[in-house]
Amino acid sequence: MSSAVNSPALRRTAKVAGLTAMLALASQAAAVPIPEAYRDSVQQTQALARALYDKQRAASAAETLWGSDAREKSDLRERGQIVEVLGDGRLRVSIAQGGANDPVVSRQVAVKDGAILPGSDTRLPQGAAPSPRGALLWAARATALGALRRQARLAGMMRHFTDRCPGSFRTVTLAIGDGAAAEAIYVYFLWEPREPGFMVLGGHFRVELTPGGEDIVAIRESELQCQHLLSAGSGIDPDDIAFRLAITHADADHPNEIQVLSTIGTRNSLSVSTPESGILWRVARGRIRFIEYIS
């Protein structure tokens, strides 16, 4: 199958990324209700993708704000960051350092819809502690990093993708549940290419932890195929970003949150076949659609 894009420049990019054309019938099919057996899970997956997108966008806004300060930019990358959901669409990004159980934060900023809220950029007194939720997110991140390092998976992942897909990874931590205590915690290791304006579709890790963030429940790997897609931060009008990719997702009933994330803010779309459930799905604009049964 051949790539389908909207300009010569995008055609070249698609060729390099190894993208294939989406099935024509799938792209033109009318919306069909998602089978009831998968409805709740699909909704949860879409919510995870949106939470990842919002946290990534907030972190990027903070990095842009602090980028003119070389010391702060180094702190953000080398020490780490905590991104918390405050409510009403607001998120707080903090520069953090320290051990898993004794983090301190040096600077914070609030973000909404990807924009810095005026007057929210604050330097904190030396030794300031994060909020309880922020401390939980930080501890979970440290636990996930430790688990991958002990299993040598992080080192292997770095070697594999430094060769095939140069870039670095960002950690994004989600606390599942709205109450004071999380129902579960997911720490994502998401690959970021060095070239601005792209995102990497494959090769990510999700580390699942217990509600307190102390113990690992599972480590899940996405498909280990590095593919670059233009992202919403590419500077190109989202209506001009329209990669269509056909893939097979062998070990799941429906598309995952990383695949959904790749379509938010763009016209990227995926045709995903899942032999486990025998279904062909379409993913576009952050939504999963049922197309047809294929077996």
N, C-alpha and C positions, 0 to 999 in steps of 0.2 A: 504494500500500500504506500502511497505517496503522501507527503506532507501537504497540509492546506493552511496557507497563511495569506496575509493581505498585502504584502509588499515584497520587493526583492530582498530588502534587508532582513525581513523576518524569515523569508525563505532560506536565506543563508544560515541564520541562527537555528532554525528548525532542523536543517540538514546536519549541522554540527551536533545538535542535541540528540539526534537519532529519533526524532518524533515521527510517528506514523499517522496516517489519516484516520479519522474517526469514521465509523460505519455510517454511510449516508442515511440509511433508514432510521438508525437510532437518533441522529441529529434532527430528523424531521418528524419524529413520532409525537403524537399528541400525549399530553399528560395522562397517566393512568395511576389510580390509587396504589400506594405501596401496600403489598400484602400484609395483613394484620400481624402475622408472626414476626415481622421485622420492623414494624412501625415505631415502636418505642425505642429500639436500638438505633434506628436511623436518626430519630430526633435527638437522641443523646450524642450521637456522632457529630451531627451538625452543630450542636451547642458547644462541643469540645473544640471544633474547628474555629468557631467564632471567638471563643475565649482565647485560643492561641493567637489568632489574628489581632485581637485587641491588645493583648499583652506585648506581642512583638512590635506593634505600631507604637505603643506607649514607650517602650524601651528605646526604639529608634528616635523618637522625638526627644527624649532625654539626652541621648548620645549626640544628636545634632546641636542641642542647646549647649552642652558642656564641651563640644568638640573644639571650641576655640581655646579652651583651657587644657593645655597638654597634660598637666598633672592629673586633672580630673578624668580626662579621657583614658589615661593609663590606668587609673584606679578602677574605672568602670569595667575595663576589659580584664585586668590582671587580678583584681580582688573579687568582683562579682556584683550582682545587683539583685534586688528584691522588687518584684512588681506585685502590688496588692490591689485588689478590687475594693473600692471605697463605697460604691453605690451611685445611683443616678448617672451611670455612664462614666464615672470618674475612676481613674487609676492613679496609684502613687508609685513612683520609681525611686528607689534608694540605692546609693552606693554603700556597699557593705563589705566588711572584712571580719576575720576572726574565725574561731573554731565553730564546730557544729552547734555547740551549746552555749557559746558566749559571743555572738556577733555584736558588732557595733556599726552604726551608720554615721556617715559624715555629711551627707547632703541628700536632699529630697526635693522632688518636684511632682506636681499633680498634672495629669493629662486627661483630656476628654476629646473624643473623636479625633485622636491623633494630634491634637494641638495643646501646647502648654497653656495652663490656666494662669492668667496674669497674677503676679504677686506670690506665686506658690513655690518659687525656687528658693530653697532655704538651706543655709549651712548650719549644721547642728553642733552643739558643744561637744568637746572631746569625750569619747566614751559613751555617747548617747545610744540607748538600746532601741531596737525596733519594736513595733507593736507585737503582741502575742501571736497574731496570725503571721506577721512578717518573720518572726523567729521560727515558727513552725515551717514555713516555706524554706527558709535558709537551712534548717537542720535536715529537711528531707532532701534538698539538693546535695548536701554533703554526704548523706547516706548513699544516695544513688551514685555519686562519683566514686565513692569508696568501693561500692559493689562492682562497678565496671572495671575499676583498676585491679581489684583482687582477682577477677576472672580474666584479666588481660584482654578483655574485649574492647576497651576504650583504645588501647594502644594499637590493636589490630585494625580497628575502625579507622584510626588516624592514618596508619600506613596505607591502607587500601585506598582511601579517598584522597590522600595527598597526591598519590600517583595518578589516579583516574579523574579526580574532580577537585582540583586545588581549591582550598578555602578553609574555613574554620567552622566551629559549631557554636551555637547559642543554646544555653539551657533555659527552658521555660517551665515553671512549676505551677501546676494547677491543683488547688484544693477543691475537691468535689463536695458539694453540699453548701447550703447557705447558713447553717447554724454556727454556733460558737466553735464546735468541734467538727473537723472534716470527716466525711464518710470514707474518703480514700484520698490518696495523693498520687498524682502522676507527674513525673519529671521527664521532660522531653529533651533529647539532644538533637537539635535541628541543624542540618548542614547549611552553611551560608557561603556562597562563592565569593571570591575576592572581587569580582567585577560587579559594580553596583547595578541595580535594576533587574537582577535575576533571582530566582529561587531554585533550590534543588529539590526535585520530587522524591528521589529514592535515598535509601541508606540511613534513615533516621532510627533512633532508639526511643522506646518509651519504657521507663522504669516505674512499676506500680508498687506503692508502699502502703503499709497499714495506716489507719487514721492518725496515729501519733507520729508517723514519719520515721519510726525506729527500725522497722523490718521490711525487707524486700518480699513482695508477693510474687512478682513475675517481671521478667525482662523480655520485651517484645521488640522484634526488629521488623522494620518495613522492608519492602523489596529492595535488594541490594543492586539496584541499577541506577547509576547516576544520570539524571536528565535535568538539564537546565530549562526553565521556563521564565519568560519575562514576567516580572512581578508588578504589583500596583505602584511600587516605588521607582519604576524605571524612567519616569519622566515622559513616557509616551502616553498619549490619551488612551484610557482604558478601553474605549471602543475600537482602538486599533490593535489591541492585544488579543489575538484569537488563535492560540494553538489548540489543535484537536488531536488527542492522543488515544489510541486504542490499546488497552492493557488487559492482562488476565491476572486476577487476584486469587491465587489458588487456595489460600488457607483462611478464608473469611466468607461470611454470608453476604456481605455488602461492602461498598467502598469504606475506607477508613478516614479518620479525621485529617490526616496529612494530605490525602488526595482531595478532600473537600477544601482544605485550606488553600491549595494551589489555585483554586478558581475564584476565591473571594477578591473583589476589587478589580477583576479583569474579565475578559471574555474567554479565558482559557476554559476548555471543556474536556472531559474525559469520558470515554466509553469503557466501562469496566465490566468484564464478565467474571462471575464468581461460580465456578463449577460446584463448590460446596452446596450452594443453594439452587444452582441451575438457572441463574437469572442474569440478564443483561441490564446494566444500570447506566444512567447518564448522570454526570456530575457537572454542574454549571452554576456560577454565581453563588457558591456556597450552599447549594441545595442538591440533594440526591433524588433522582427520579427513577422509578421503575419503568423499564421499557418492555421487556417480554421475557417469558421463560424460554430457555435455550436447550433444555434437556427434559 
